[in-house]
Amino acid sequence: MPTVTAPTPISYSPVVDAVTYQQFLRGEWEQTKKLRILTEMLEKNGNIKFDEAGGSFIQWNARVGEYAADYRADLASRQFSRKQLRVAYTAPWGFLDMTGVLSDRDLQINRGPSAIKQLSKTMLTEMGEDFRKKINREILRTNASAATTFGQATFAGTTAPIYGLPSIFGTPSTVKNWNPATQTTTQTIAAADREAMPNATYCGVSTNPSTTPAGVDNFLAEATSPVLANWSSTAWPGGAATLVANIVAVASRLNLRLMRSADADEQADMGLCDKIVYETFKQALRAGTTQMVVLEDKPTEPDVGLVKRRFLPFEGVNVFMDDDAPANVLYWLNSKKLEFRLLPQAAAEVSGTGAIKGDATEMFSVTQQHSIEQGGHLVAATFAGQLIGNPRFQGAAFNYA
């Protein structure tokens, strides 16, 4: 029986017209899809803000001080002075670029009806989807502060990055402990300490809870600080420096610490971690002798995206897994206090069809032109936006000591 040799694969465009698709490929496996929950939660909450005003940076104010009420003796003179109760956060816009090309040869071998339109639309849609994937990784991993955090190195690029969640939770290389009851730090964090002291500059404002912003009257304790739990402490009820022994107590502690008021929008609503931490959390819940939570492991509510997600409900917080979350970290977030602000973007346009609607490309400014030198249709997509948040309502757990 003669030996049949498989042909050498040729290089062809990854997006081809439906008419000729089967000539190249019998099926396609999409292996880039992953679990990404935070951007979907922000979208559900209406916290992806389109068409923000221009300017070289974003600025927003947060009230961190209070008016004081004092006793006054009869007929004593009152004192009047202007009170400064707010701090101003500022952040630069983050810009991301993505490029693609359709060669003239791609178009020559794809001669079905509306081939150019089909090719362009497919590529633009895939570019939009991949942009979202990149943005999700930036949100969960990029450290834009000068302080180290979770093993995430400080961003070393030449332009302003998207401020990822690690930017909020920065600590110096020598991490100190933090006692919220006494509002003090006493030493470098050790196994006996359940909390670490945040100490970074987030969007121009210090997250150090032991300092008061200059000029602020009656500063509210921890008004600009996140909560950092040390899950490797031996002081948790589990008594061991392991995640499985302590994760339930750590999550409960974060939930209580981040319950900043009785208002629903000032309490944590989602946990976020990688699959290993998620599985550890699930095992710890099942191993407990007293089960105080309802454990769900099926795709039910909440439906925050196109598909329902697996999650663990815990004390009013839904804990999700996300493939982009850093290792050994449990984010404990108030997604209502996070916003993704976007500069105005022109909707992507396919030649001769008008703007594409209803897909991810609407978030990006897209430019197309034909290059006679390269012999192809060049596509450049630009994203301009920034993730901003209120550190006071965000928490994270990590093995600090």
Secondary structure as UniProt FT lines:
FT   TURN            18..20
FT   HELIX           21..24
FT   HELIX           38..44
FT   TURN            45..46
FT   STRAND          48..49
FT   STRAND          57..63
FT   TURN            74..75
FT   STRAND          86..92
FT   STRAND          94..103
FT   HELIX           104..108
FT   TURN            113..114
FT   HELIX           115..141
FT   STRAND          148..149
FT   TURN            150..151
FT   HELIX           165..167
FT   TURN            168..169
FT   STRAND          176..177
FT   TURN            180..183
FT   TURN            191..192
FT   STRAND          195..196
FT   STRAND          201..202
FT   TURN            203..204
FT   STRAND          205..206
FT   TURN            209..210
FT   TURN            214..215
FT   TURN            221..224
FT   STRAND          227..230
FT   TURN            231..232
FT   TURN            234..235
FT   TURN            237..238
FT   HELIX           243..257
FT   HELIX           264..266
FT   STRAND          270..273
FT   HELIX           275..287
FT   STRAND          312..314
FT   TURN            315..316
FT   STRAND          317..321
FT   TURN            323..324
FT   TURN            327..328
FT   STRAND          330..333
FT   HELIX           335..337
FT   STRAND          338..342
FT   STRAND          349..350
FT   TURN            351..353
FT   STRAND          354..355
FT   HELIX           360..363
FT   STRAND          365..371
FT   TURN            372..375
FT   STRAND          376..389
FT   HELIX           391..393
FT   STRAND          395..398
//
